[in-house]
Amino acid sequence: MKKAFLISSFLSLILLACGPKYVINKTYYIADNEWTYADSLRFEFEIKDTLKLYDLIIELKHSTDFAYQNLYTQIHTTFPDGMHLNKPVSLEIANPAGEWQGKCNSKSCTIEIPIQQGAYFNQIGVYRIVLEQYMREDPVKGVQSVALKVQATNQSRSKLPQ
């Protein structure tokens, strides 16, 4: 019995080690399911390898009575050298027929939306991303949680010639 437990524990550890490797995987739960303009979501992570490629993913959980096909956001990125970049991003959470994307139950849906795949970071250091809701409505009702995942891939870019 003890031997079987040790073997199953060992196999579980191996399977967990093979999962995605996240630089950050942070979730914010939205109070009262109402995301206001004032509720900026702040994410901070460190990049140590400028040759590695990463996938940036936003995971959104919303109620099934969410009123929109998409959720407009504004993404503010601060680089280690202090440079800022701002970009509006539309998170498409329903198809044109109005059917929810992602995994849904009777009360909520969860969807992972890749916002950049195969991305690389030119600078070693700490990056800061601030995510804001950018809709015409304040607050946006029905948003339950928002997560940012920066996942290291098994790929890297070649060194550029000097």
HUURSUL-V124435 format. One record per run of one state. SS is the DSSP state (A for helix, B for strand, O for the rest). FROM is the first residue (numbers start at 1). TO is the last residue. If there is no record, write none. Layout:
SS/FROM/TO, SS/FROM/TO
This chain:
O/1/1, A/2/17, O/18/20, B/21/29, O/30/30, A/31/33, B/34/35, O/36/40, B/41/47, O/48/51, B/52/63, O/64/69, B/70/78, O/79/83, B/84/92, O/93/93, B/94/94, O/95/99, B/100/100, O/101/102, B/103/104, O/105/107, B/108/119, O/120/124, B/125/133, O/134/139, B/140/141, O/142/142, B/143/156, O/157/162
